[in-house]
Amino acid sequence: MDLKHRQILQRNRLNLITALSPADICDGLLSKGVFTQDMIDEIQSKITRRDQARQLVIDLETRGSQAFPAFLECLRQTGQHALAELLQCGDGARLPPSVPIQPSLIPLPVRKCVTSIKHTGFTWIYLLGIPTRQRRDSIQCYKMDASPCGICLIINNVDFDPDCDLKDRTGSDIDCDKMEKRFKALNFEVIAKRNLKYKRIRHEMASLAKRDHSAYDCCVVIILSHGTEANHNRFPGAVHGVDGPAVPVQLITNYLNGQNCPSLQGKPKLFFIQACGGGEKDTGFEVSPDEVEPSLGGIDDQMDAIPISSSSDSLSTSDELDARATLPTPSDILVSYSTFPGYVSWRDTQAGSWYVENLDCVLEENAATDDLVTMLMMVNAAVSQISAKGLYKQMPGSFNFLRKLLYFQSSLS
């Protein structure tokens, strides 16, 4: 698809997800060769009309140059003229209140209980499409409608002891303020802690694990600190206390697993780590000019890393054994890292870190319509286009052990 057409779809994503009737145009897109039968099947497998519309728009952006005009033609043929005209103009304006949202009958697959796996069947029922996001505790989406939704703990390490050879993290308070405001807006109870030593980090995680989360649907931990590499068997990296020693990320996640925190069993546990994963600097590789839209970092970018001569050897044997001995299968856990393991993470002393700045922006603009994993890919794309000092790059990533889609609460809910 042409870039200008993709941009029109992206500007109007909310309008499309809100008002599009996918069931009416799937046959047309199939007959015109825009979609394959497999793509249609995937769209129809989504339970709600809104999720079907979201999948249709995502797939549409991957098709050829004729996909956009064919899509407009299908919209007009099925009576969805308001959407067709909106896309034709390409102005990104919101639909006026007078434009009706067409309800549609959506096939919902329901698995029948049978005694033999070989004879498992499906029954199809029909539901009236509802133009709001469905947050039900099903195989598709996590339940995320508690109020507050959950606890968000922010650990913000800024001022480090002079003897530990770690620079102060100027600009981290900006990151902390952004995350505190953002997760309050997403209906979380936010607890912010500043300048925690190694033992205090573990104490705060233990206290969080001991709380009763029965009334909540989710738990979030955000750590802003220096980081380093560490031995691990699931989640890489470690984050430093302001006194120097580092806590392995896998030990931090272990506090909230189903064994150590029963009231969070089956509920999503989210960890956002703004810290270096090591001391390597990524200079990137050359691509054609139309592949990226490069963006320069700030004038005073710093690294959230320890000197390269330091390593995970500073971690005590007891910490490593603790992390290995009690970590079960990490279901319902997602750890989002600001950078690839082994590499530095960049922070502007005046604007905050690249990762947190873009995470905040993506959540603000897309939390009403997109799931968490999709939004993290948007963060990856945005950060990957920035360059520190016109040379160094950064690539965020995540270890995802979620079993369902996760949609945050928003004003459009």
C-alpha positions as CSV (number, residue, x, y, z in Angstrom):
1,M,0.0,0.0,0.0
2,D,1.2,3.5,-0.8
3,L,2.6,5.5,2.1
4,K,-0.1,8.2,1.8
5,H,-2.9,5.7,2.0
6,R,-1.4,4.0,5.0
7,Q,-1.1,7.4,6.7
8,I,-4.8,8.1,6.0
9,L,-5.8,4.7,7.5
10,Q,-3.6,5.4,10.6
11,R,-5.1,8.9,11.1
12,N,-8.6,7.5,10.9
13,R,-7.9,4.3,12.8
14,L,-10.2,5.3,15.7
15,N,-13.0,6.2,13.3
16,L,-12.7,2.9,11.5
17,I,-12.5,0.8,14.6
18,T,-15.6,2.6,16.0
19,A,-17.8,2.6,12.9
20,L,-16.7,0.0,10.4
21,S,-18.9,-3.0,9.7
22,P,-16.3,-5.7,8.7
23,A,-18.9,-8.4,8.1
24,D,-20.4,-6.4,5.3
25,I,-17.2,-5.9,3.3
26,C,-15.2,-9.1,3.8
27,D,-16.8,-10.8,0.8
28,G,-16.0,-7.8,-1.4
29,L,-12.4,-7.6,-0.3
30,L,-12.1,-11.3,-1.0
31,S,-13.6,-11.2,-4.4
32,K,-11.4,-8.2,-5.4
33,G,-8.3,-10.2,-4.4
34,V,-7.4,-7.8,-1.6
35,F,-7.6,-10.4,1.1
36,T,-7.1,-14.2,1.1
37,Q,-9.5,-16.6,2.7
38,D,-7.1,-17.2,5.5
39,M,-7.1,-13.5,6.3
40,I,-10.9,-13.4,6.2
41,D,-11.0,-16.4,8.6
42,E,-8.7,-14.6,11.0
43,I,-10.8,-11.5,11.0
44,Q,-14.0,-13.5,11.5
45,S,-12.5,-15.4,14.4
46,K,-12.4,-12.2,16.5
47,I,-15.4,-12.1,18.9
48,T,-16.4,-8.4,18.8
49,R,-17.1,-6.2,15.8
50,R,-14.5,-3.7,17.1
51,D,-11.8,-6.4,17.2
52,Q,-12.8,-7.5,13.7
53,A,-12.5,-4.0,12.5
54,R,-9.1,-3.5,14.2
55,Q,-7.7,-6.7,12.5
56,L,-9.1,-5.7,9.1
57,V,-7.4,-2.3,9.2
58,I,-4.1,-3.9,10.3
59,D,-4.2,-6.4,7.5
60,L,-5.3,-3.8,4.9
61,E,-2.2,-1.8,5.5
62,T,0.0,-4.8,4.4
63,R,-1.7,-5.2,1.0
64,G,-0.8,-3.8,-2.4
65,S,-1.3,-0.4,-4.0
66,Q,-4.9,-1.3,-5.2
67,A,-6.0,-2.2,-1.7
68,F,-7.0,1.3,-0.6
69,P,-9.3,2.1,-3.6
70,A,-10.8,-1.3,-3.5
71,F,-11.6,-0.7,0.2
72,L,-13.3,2.6,-0.6
73,E,-15.3,0.9,-3.3
74,C,-16.4,-1.9,-0.9
75,L,-17.5,0.8,1.7
76,R,-19.7,2.5,-0.9
77,Q,-21.2,-0.7,-2.1
78,T,-22.2,-1.7,1.4
79,G,-23.7,1.7,2.3
80,Q,-20.8,2.9,4.5
81,H,-20.6,6.2,2.6
82,A,-19.6,8.4,5.6
83,L,-16.5,6.4,6.2
84,A,-15.7,6.3,2.4
85,E,-15.9,10.1,2.2
86,L,-13.8,10.6,5.3
87,L,-11.0,8.4,3.9
88,Q,-11.4,10.0,0.5
89,C,-10.8,13.4,2.0
90,G,-7.9,12.1,4.1
91,D,-8.3,14.8,6.7
92,G,-8.4,12.6,9.8
93,A,-11.4,14.4,11.2
94,R,-13.7,12.5,13.6
95,L,-17.0,11.3,12.5
96,P,-19.9,13.7,13.4
97,P,-22.3,12.5,16.0
98,S,-25.1,12.2,13.4
99,V,-23.3,9.3,11.6
100,P,-24.9,6.1,12.7
101,I,-22.8,3.1,13.6
102,Q,-24.2,0.1,11.8
103,P,-24.7,-3.0,14.0
104,S,-23.8,-6.3,12.4
105,L,-24.2,-9.9,13.1
106,I,-20.9,-11.4,14.1
107,P,-20.2,-15.2,14.2
108,L,-18.8,-16.3,17.6
109,P,-17.1,-19.7,17.8
110,V,-17.9,-21.7,20.9
111,R,-16.0,-24.8,21.6
112,K,-18.2,-27.8,22.6
113,C,-17.1,-30.0,25.5
114,V,-16.4,-33.5,24.3
115,T,-14.7,-36.5,25.7
116,S,-12.4,-37.1,22.8
117,I,-10.0,-34.5,21.5
118,K,-10.2,-36.0,18.0
119,H,-13.9,-35.3,17.9
120,T,-13.8,-31.7,19.2
121,G,-16.4,-29.6,17.3
122,F,-17.5,-26.0,17.0
123,T,-21.0,-24.4,17.3
124,W,-21.6,-21.0,15.7
125,I,-23.9,-18.5,17.4
126,Y,-24.6,-14.9,16.5
127,L,-24.3,-11.7,18.6
128,L,-25.3,-8.1,17.8
129,G,-22.1,-6.0,17.2
130,I,-21.5,-3.5,20.0
131,P,-19.4,-0.4,19.2
132,T,-17.4,-0.6,22.5
133,R,-14.4,-2.6,23.5
134,Q,-15.3,-5.8,25.3
135,R,-13.2,-6.5,28.4
136,R,-14.3,-9.9,29.5
137,D,-12.1,-12.5,31.2
138,S,-12.1,-14.9,28.3
139,I,-9.5,-16.6,26.2
140,Q,-9.3,-13.4,24.1
141,C,-8.8,-10.5,26.6
142,Y,-7.9,-10.0,30.2
143,K,-10.5,-8.6,32.5
144,M,-9.4,-5.0,33.1
145,D,-12.4,-3.2,34.5
146,A,-11.7,-3.0,38.2
147,S,-11.5,0.5,39.8
148,P,-8.8,1.1,40.4
149,C,-7.4,-1.4,37.9
150,G,-4.4,-2.2,40.0
151,I,-1.3,-1.0,41.8
152,C,1.5,0.7,39.8
153,L,4.8,0.8,41.7
154,I,7.5,3.2,40.3
155,I,11.1,2.9,41.5
156,N,13.0,6.0,40.5
157,N,16.7,5.9,41.3
158,V,18.3,9.2,40.6
159,D,21.1,10.0,43.1
160,F,23.8,7.3,43.4
161,D,26.4,7.0,46.1
162,P,29.7,8.4,45.0
163,D,31.6,5.2,46.0
164,C,29.6,3.0,43.6
165,D,31.0,4.5,40.4
166,L,27.6,5.3,39.0
167,K,26.6,8.7,37.8
168,D,23.4,10.5,38.9
169,R,20.6,10.0,36.5
170,T,19.6,13.6,35.7
171,G,16.3,13.6,33.9
172,S,14.9,10.5,35.5
173,D,12.4,12.6,37.6
174,I,10.9,13.7,34.3
175,D,10.3,10.0,33.4
176,C,8.8,9.3,36.8
177,D,6.4,12.2,36.5
178,K,5.3,11.1,33.1
179,M,4.7,7.5,34.2
180,E,2.9,8.6,37.3
181,K,0.5,10.8,35.4
182,R,0.0,8.2,32.6
183,F,-0.9,5.3,34.9
184,K,-3.1,7.4,37.0
185,A,-5.0,8.3,33.8
186,L,-5.2,4.6,33.1
187,N,-6.9,4.2,36.5
188,F,-4.1,2.7,38.5
189,E,-3.2,3.4,42.1
190,V,0.4,4.8,41.7
191,I,3.1,4.4,44.4
192,A,6.3,6.2,43.5
193,K,9.6,5.5,45.5
194,R,12.8,7.5,45.0
195,N,16.4,6.5,45.5
196,L,16.1,3.0,46.8
197,K,19.1,0.9,47.8
198,Y,19.5,-2.7,46.9
199,K,17.8,-4.1,50.0
200,R,15.0,-1.5,49.8
201,I,14.2,-2.5,46.2
202,R,13.7,-6.1,47.4
203,H,11.7,-4.9,50.5
204,E,9.3,-2.9,48.3
205,M,8.8,-5.8,46.0
206,A,8.2,-8.1,48.9
207,S,5.7,-5.7,50.4
208,L,3.9,-5.4,47.0
209,A,3.7,-9.2,46.8
210,K,2.2,-9.4,50.3
211,R,-0.7,-7.1,49.5
212,D,-4.1,-8.4,48.7
213,H,-4.7,-7.9,45.0
214,S,-8.0,-9.7,44.9
215,A,-10.0,-6.6,44.0
216,Y,-7.6,-5.6,41.3
217,D,-7.2,-6.9,37.7
218,C,-3.5,-6.1,37.0
219,C,-0.2,-5.0,38.6
220,V,2.5,-2.8,37.1
221,V,6.1,-2.2,38.2
222,I,8.2,0.5,36.5
223,I,11.9,0.7,37.3
224,L,14.0,3.7,36.3
225,S,17.7,3.1,37.2
226,H,21.1,2.1,36.0
227,G,21.3,-1.5,34.8
228,T,23.8,-4.2,33.8
229,E,24.0,-7.7,32.4
230,A,23.3,-10.6,34.8
231,N,23.1,-14.4,34.7
232,H,19.6,-15.6,34.2
233,N,17.4,-18.4,33.0
234,R,14.4,-16.4,31.9
235,F,14.5,-12.7,32.2
236,P,17.9,-11.0,31.4
237,G,19.4,-8.0,33.1
238,A,19.6,-6.4,36.6
239,V,18.9,-3.0,38.0
240,H,21.1,-1.1,40.5
241,G,20.2,0.2,43.9
242,V,21.6,3.7,44.6
243,D,24.2,2.0,46.8
244,G,25.6,0.0,43.9
245,P,24.5,-3.7,44.1
246,A,22.0,-4.8,41.4
247,V,18.9,-6.9,41.7
248,P,18.3,-9.4,38.8
249,V,15.1,-8.6,36.8
250,Q,14.1,-12.3,37.0
251,L,14.2,-12.0,40.8
252,I,12.0,-8.9,40.7
253,T,9.4,-10.6,38.5
254,N,9.6,-13.7,40.8
255,Y,8.1,-11.7,43.7
256,L,4.7,-11.4,41.8
257,N,4.4,-14.9,40.3
258,G,1.5,-17.1,41.1
259,Q,3.3,-19.0,43.8
260,N,4.6,-15.9,45.8
261,C,1.5,-13.7,45.2
262,P,-1.6,-15.9,45.0
263,S,-4.0,-12.9,44.7
264,L,-2.4,-12.1,41.3
265,Q,-2.7,-15.6,39.9
266,G,-4.1,-15.5,36.3
267,K,-3.8,-11.7,36.2
268,P,-1.3,-9.7,34.1
269,K,1.9,-8.6,35.8
270,L,3.6,-5.9,33.7
271,F,7.2,-4.7,34.2
272,F,8.7,-1.7,32.4
273,I,12.5,-1.4,32.8
274,Q,14.3,1.8,31.9
275,A,17.9,0.7,32.4
276,C,20.9,-0.4,30.4
277,G,21.2,-4.1,29.6
278,G,25.0,-3.8,29.4
279,G,27.8,-1.6,28.1
280,E,27.7,-2.1,24.3
281,K,26.8,0.9,22.1
282,D,24.8,0.1,18.9
283,T,25.8,2.2,15.9
284,G,23.1,0.6,13.8
285,F,23.3,-0.4,10.1
286,E,22.8,1.6,6.9
287,V,19.4,1.4,5.2
288,S,17.8,3.2,2.2
289,P,16.5,6.7,3.1
290,D,12.8,5.7,2.7
291,E,13.1,3.0,5.3
292,V,13.2,5.3,8.3
293,E,12.6,8.9,9.3
294,P,15.6,9.5,11.5
295,S,15.3,11.6,14.6
296,L,18.2,13.1,16.6
297,G,18.3,12.6,20.4
298,G,18.9,15.4,22.8
299,I,21.9,17.5,23.2
300,D,22.9,15.8,26.5
301,D,22.1,12.1,26.1
302,Q,23.5,9.9,28.9
303,M,23.6,6.1,29.4
304,D,21.9,4.2,32.1
305,A,24.8,1.7,32.3
306,I,27.6,0.9,34.6
307,P,31.2,1.0,33.2
308,I,31.9,-1.9,30.9
309,S,34.5,-3.2,33.3
310,S,31.8,-4.0,35.8
311,S,29.6,-7.1,35.4
312,S,27.1,-9.3,37.0
313,D,29.9,-10.8,39.1
314,S,28.9,-8.3,41.8
315,L,25.6,-10.2,42.3
316,S,25.8,-12.5,45.3
317,T,25.4,-16.2,45.0
318,S,22.4,-16.2,47.3
319,D,20.5,-13.8,45.0
320,E,21.1,-15.9,42.0
321,L,20.1,-19.1,43.8
322,D,17.0,-17.4,45.0
323,A,16.0,-16.3,41.5
324,R,16.5,-19.8,40.1
325,A,15.0,-21.8,42.9
326,T,11.6,-20.2,43.2
327,L,10.8,-19.1,39.6
328,P,8.0,-21.2,38.1
329,T,6.7,-20.9,34.5
330,P,6.2,-17.1,34.1
331,S,2.6,-17.1,32.9
332,D,0.8,-13.7,32.7
333,I,4.1,-11.8,32.9
334,L,5.4,-9.2,30.4
335,V,8.7,-7.5,30.8
336,S,9.3,-4.5,28.6
337,Y,13.0,-3.4,28.3
338,S,14.1,0.0,27.1
339,T,17.0,-1.7,25.2
340,F,18.3,-5.0,23.8
341,P,20.1,-7.1,26.4
342,G,23.8,-6.2,26.5
343,Y,23.3,-2.7,25.2
344,V,23.1,0.8,26.6
345,S,19.9,2.8,27.1
346,W,19.9,6.5,26.3
347,R,18.4,9.3,28.5
348,D,18.2,13.0,27.7
349,T,19.0,15.0,30.9
350,Q,16.4,17.6,29.9
351,A,13.6,15.5,28.3
352,G,14.0,12.2,30.0
353,S,14.7,8.8,28.4
354,W,13.9,7.9,24.8
355,Y,12.0,4.8,25.9
356,V,9.8,6.4,28.6
357,E,9.0,9.5,26.4
358,N,7.8,7.3,23.5
359,L,6.0,4.9,25.8
360,D,4.1,7.8,27.4
361,C,3.2,9.2,23.9
362,V,2.0,5.8,22.5
363,L,-0.1,5.1,25.6
364,E,-1.7,8.5,25.4
365,E,-2.6,8.2,21.7
366,N,-3.4,4.6,21.4
367,A,-4.5,3.1,24.7
368,A,-8.2,3.6,23.8
369,T,-8.0,1.4,20.7
370,D,-4.9,-0.9,20.8
371,D,-3.7,-3.8,22.9
372,L,-0.5,-3.5,24.9
373,V,1.7,-5.7,22.7
374,T,0.7,-3.7,19.6
375,M,1.5,-0.5,21.4
376,L,4.9,-1.8,22.5
377,M,5.7,-2.4,18.8
378,M,4.9,1.2,18.2
379,V,7.3,2.2,20.9
380,N,10.0,0.0,19.3
381,A,9.5,1.6,16.0
382,A,9.7,5.1,17.4
383,V,12.8,4.6,19.5
384,S,14.6,2.8,16.7
385,Q,14.5,5.9,14.6
386,I,16.3,8.1,17.2
387,S,20.1,8.6,17.2
388,A,22.3,9.7,20.1
389,K,24.9,12.2,19.1
390,G,23.9,11.5,15.5
391,L,25.5,8.0,15.8
392,Y,24.2,5.6,18.4
393,K,20.9,3.7,18.2
394,Q,18.6,1.9,20.7
395,M,16.2,-1.0,20.3
396,P,13.6,-1.7,23.0
397,G,12.0,-5.2,23.3
398,S,10.0,-7.4,25.5
399,F,9.7,-10.9,27.0
400,N,6.0,-11.6,26.6
401,F,4.3,-14.4,28.6
402,L,0.8,-13.0,28.5
403,R,-1.9,-15.5,27.5
404,K,-4.5,-13.0,26.4
405,L,-4.8,-9.5,24.8
406,L,-4.5,-6.7,27.3
407,Y,-6.4,-3.4,26.9
408,F,-6.0,-0.6,29.4
409,Q,-9.0,1.3,30.7
410,S,-9.5,4.6,28.8
411,S,-11.9,7.5,28.5
412,L,-13.5,5.8,25.5
413,S,-14.4,2.7,27.5
